[in-house]
Amino acid sequence: MSKKTKAFLYNLAGFILFFVPTWAICTNVLGMDGFLPKLIALVVSIFLSPKFQFMKTAEGEKIFMKWLFLKGIREVK
């Protein structure tokens, strides 16, 4: 699997890990229905999920991560 594909799958997994619980809380606990819980879960997930990016460097292909709760940019090994 290429590093570009891995970066995409990491982004997807990070998004889903925040989207599903937020959506479930909005629908089941808060009693919302319709489009609003999905919209709230989308916005929360976009801001809270880590961002992964594939880059070609002089040393080769690498994946980097930036997250709201961690300072700076980190390399994923």
N, C-alpha and C positions, 0 to 999 in steps of 0.2 A: 504494500500500500504506500502510495506516495505521501510525502510530508504535507503537500497541499490538501490532499483528501483528509489526512489526520487533523489538520487545523480546522477544516470545515466540520468534521464530526465532533471535535472538542467544543466548537462554538455551539453546535446544535445541542449537545448533551448539557452544556452549561445553561443554555436558554431553557431547555425543558425542565431542568431541576428547579428553576425558579418559577416557571410558568404554571406548571400543574398544581403545586401546593397553593399558590396565590389564587388561582382560579377556583380551586376547591374551597378555600376559605371564603371567598366572595360569594359563591353560590350556596354552600351548605350552612356556614356559620352566620353570615350576614343576610342571607335570604334574598340575594339579588338574582334576577333572571334577565334573559335577553342578551343584548350585545355589550352592556356595561361591564359585567365581570370579566369578559374576554379582553376588553380594552384596558381595564385596570391591570390585569395580569400581564398584558403585553408591555405596557409602559414600565411596570415594576421590573419585569424580566430584562428589558433592554438596559436599564440603569444598573441593576445589581449583578448581572451575569458577567463572568470574565470574558475578555476579548482575546482571541488567539489569532495570530497572523503568521503566515508563511513568508520567509524572505530568503533570497539567495545572497549569501555573503562571500567574502574571500575564502573563508574556511569551508564553505559548502552550504547546503540547504539547512535552514534552521527554523524552528517554530518559537515565536515569542508570545508572552502573555502579559496583559495589562489588566489589573483589577482594581476596583474602587477601594477594597480593603487592604491592599498591599501597595507599598510605596515603590514606585519605579516600574521598570519593565524587566521581566525575568525570562530567561531562556528555558524552554521545556525540553527535557532530555528524553 
